[in-house]
Amino acid sequence: MQRQKMIQAAIELGRRTGFVTFEQLNQLLPAATVEPEDIEAIMSALSNERINLIDDDQV
């Protein structure tokens, strides 16, 4: 999955609730093809959209 598609999918998921859990992010991203730079870009994009990344036990 391309970085931009991963970012867009994470943002769409987070817009519904205002947050994304680590579990949701893990399910969304294909672990075999995700680079550290991809994770940083996704976290930055979520932050720019004011979407929080939270622990699953905070839901």
Stockholm file with secondary structure:
# STOCKHOLM 1.0

chainA/1-59         MQRQKMIQAAIELGRRTGFVTFEQLNQLLPAATVEPEDIEAIMSALSNERINLIDDDQV
#=GR chainA/1-59 SS CCHHHHHHHHHHHHHHHSEEEHHHHHHHSCGGGCCHHHHHHHHHHHHHTTCEEECGGGC
#=GC SS_cons        CCHHHHHHHHHHHHHHHSEEEHHHHHHHSCGGGCCHHHHHHHHHHHHHTTCEEECGGGC
//
